[in-house]
Amino acid sequence: MKTRNLVIVIITVAALGTALVLRTVLAQTGDSNRVTVDDLVAANRVLAHEIGVLDAYGHVSVRDPRNPNRYYLSRAISAGMVTAADIIEYDLDSQSIGNNRPDGYLERFIHGEIYKARPDVMAVIHAHSPEMIAFGASSVPLRNMIHTGSFINDGVPVFDVRKFGGTADDMLIRNPALGKALALALGRKTAIIMFGHGVAITGPSLASAVSNAYFLNMNARVQEQAIRLGGTVSYLEREPGAKLPTNIAPAGAAANNRAWEYWKRQVTTR
């Protein structure tokens, strides 16, 4: 009986601790941002479990819709394990708001510096996709193959951190200067390949960023398969001088909400 009571006490204390952390997060972010936090948790799980973009080391963030100078990112934990209690609020210098949080991702500067340089970006994903690393190491450029990857037609640059102080033994974006260099190389593009490392992907919403990550990897696999088939490869690229359409949404964006709601349902009902 004593052992059973001790177990009950331990479980109760653990639950209270988790609740306290969650209340702290919500106190900092406000109850009105609970939806944003919940969606970020879902995005982590979708990217890890549903569409296989993030591994144990990747991460995703979202800008605060009420305050463009703040963003949310999980503590340094594998994406597939993230809960609301793990979410940290940062300023654009990637300093945690309120209490100092030493448990954040080392490469959070990827997120903060992109948000700082790109007011239009509302979500950032950093992944270690093998498909992107392969194209970063090859002289073959990533080119658009699928209609849902139209943003690839704007170009996907390759960033080599060794040109900015990194080494073959340390390719991490570990400080604001390297994050700024990455953001400048990204420019107005949607995604940027990080040589020997992975990729950074953006979007005007969290749903769009997740969708962009999904289609970027799909496009890379299709291109690789087409090249292996041999013969001439036809790419889905704009005609020379063609301008982006202004009256219709890109094919991927038009289906974002449908895919996003489906993916969320898959990870929240397990």
N, C-alpha and C positions, 0 to 999 in steps of 0.2 A: 504493500500500500504506500509506504514511504517513497519507494522508487517511482511509482506511478505519479504521485503528487509532485515529485521533483521534476519529472518530465513535463508535466502540465505547466509548472512554473516557468521552466526554461522556454517552452513554446510561447507562453504568454508574453514573457519579457522580449523575446525575439520579434513577436508581432508588434508589440508596442514600439520597439526600436524602429522597425520599418515604417510604421505609421508616423512616428515623430519626424523621420527624415522626409517623408512625403509631404507632411504638413509644412516643413521648412521650405521645401521647393515651392509649394503652392503659395506660401506666404511671400516669397520673393517674387514669384511670377504673377500672382493674382489668380483667383478662381476663374476669371474670364479667359485665361490662357490655358485652362485645363485641356481644352480640345487640341490645342497646338502640341502640348506635351504628350497627350495620348497618341496623336498622329505620328509624332516623332518616334515613340516607342514602337508603334506598328510598322513604321518605315524600316527601322532596324531589323525587325523580325522578317518582314517581307524580303528585304535585300539579302538576308542570310539564309532563310529557310525556304522561301517560295520561288525566288527567281535566281538564286545562286550568284549574286553579284559580290557580296561581301564575304570574306573569310573571317578568321578569328581576330584579324588585326585591323580591318577596315572600319570606317565610321561615317556617319551622316549627321548633318546639322540642319537647323531651320532658323531663319531670321524671325525675330519677334515681330508679329504683324502690327503690334501697337507701338513699338519703339524700334525704328530701323537701326539704332545704334547698339542693339543687343541681339544675341543669338543663343540658341540652346543646343547643347551637345552632351552626350552621355559622359560619365566618368570612364576611365580607361578599363573597359570590360568588353568581352566579345559581343558583337552586335546581336547575336541570337539570344542573348541572356538579358538584354536591357529591359528594365522596368522604369516606371515613372519616378521611383525613388532615386534612380541613378542619374537623372537629368540635372545638369549644371547650367546656370545662366552666366553668359560672358559678355563683356563689352567688346568693341571691335579691335582692341589691343590684345584680345584673348586673355584678359584678366578676369577671374571669377568675381561675380558680384556678391557683396556681403562677406561671408567668411572665406578666408583663403582656402582654396581646394588644391592640395598637392597631388590629388589622385586623378587629375585630368589627362587627356591624351597629350603626349609630347608634341604631336604634329597638329595641334589645334590651330596653329598659325596659318595653315592652309585655308581654313574656314574664315578666320577673322580678316585676313588680308584680302581675300576675294570679296567678302562683303564690303570691305572698306573701299575697294576699287570699283565695285560694280553695284550701284544702288538698285539695279533691276533684278539682281539675283536674290531669290528668297530661300534657296536650299542648296547645299553643297554636299557632294558625296566623294569620299576618297576610298578607292578600291585597289586591289592588287591583281586585277584581271590578267591571267596569262595571255589572253588574246591581245590585250593592249601592250603588254611588255614585248611580245613578239614583233608587233608592228613598230614599236619604238626602236628595236634593235636592227630592223631591216631597212634596206634602201627602198623597199616597196611601200608607197604611201597608203594610208587608209583612205579608201574612196567609197562613195555611197553606192550601195547595192539594192537597198530596199526603200519603199516609199515612206516608211515610218522613220527613216533615218535621214530625212532631208536636211537636218541641221549639220550633218557631216559635210554637205556641200560648201559650207562656210569655211571649212578647213579644220583639221585637228592637229595643232602644232605639237612638237616634241620638245620637252624641257629637260635639259641635262644639268642637274644641280652641281655637277663637278665644275662647271664654268663659273659658279658663284661661291665656291669655297667648299663644296662637298667633296668626298673622295669615294673611291670604289668600295671602301670599307664603311662608309657612312653616307647614305643617300637620303637621310631623313630631313624633313623640313622642320628643323628644331628651333627656329627663332624667327622673329618678325621680318628680318632682312631677307631670309630665304623665302618666306611666305610672300613678301612683296614682289620679289623677282619672279616667282611663279605666277602671281596675279597679273603682272605686266606682260608676261609671255602669253598668258591666256587671252588677254585683250578682250575683244567683244565676242569671242567664240564661246561655244557651249561646253566644250571639253578640251582637255589637254593631256597628252600622254606624258608620263614621267619616266624618263629613260631608266631602265633597269629596276624599276620600282612599281609602277602602276599607272593610275589615272586619277584625275580630278574632274568631276562632272557637275554641272550647274543646272538650275532651272528657275523659271519665274514663279514656281510653286513647288511644294514638296512632292506632290503627285507627278508633276512634270519632270523633276529631277530623277525620280525613281524610274519613270518611263524612259527617259533619255538613257539612263544606265543600262536598262534592259535591251533597248534597241541598238545601242552602241556595240555591246558584246555580240548580239545577234548578227549585226552587219559584218563584224570582223570575222566571225565563223563562216558566214556565207561567202565572203570574199576569199578566204583561205580555201574553201571547198571548190570554188569556181576555178581558182588558179591550179589546184591539183588535178582538175579534170583535163587540163591542157587546152590547146586551141586558143581562140581569141575570147577575152572576157569583155562583156559589155557592161558599162557602168551607168547608173541612173543619175546623171549629172545635168545641171542646168545648161541650156544653150548659151553660147558666148554672148555676154551683154544682157542676159535675162535678169530681171529684177525679182525680188521676193514678192509674192502676191500679198496685197494689203487687205483684201476683202474676205479671205478665208484662212482658217487656222491650219497649220501643218497636219498631215494625216495622223501622226503620233499624238499630237496635242488634242485632237478632236476626240480621241478615244481614251484620253488619260483618266478621266473620272470613272469611266466604266471599269477599266482595268484596275484602277486604284481601289475601288470599292470591293471588287472581287478578291484582289490580293489581301486586302485587310480582313475580309471575312474569313479567308482561309487560315490566317495566322491567329485570329482572335477566337475562333470556335474550336480550336484543338484542345 
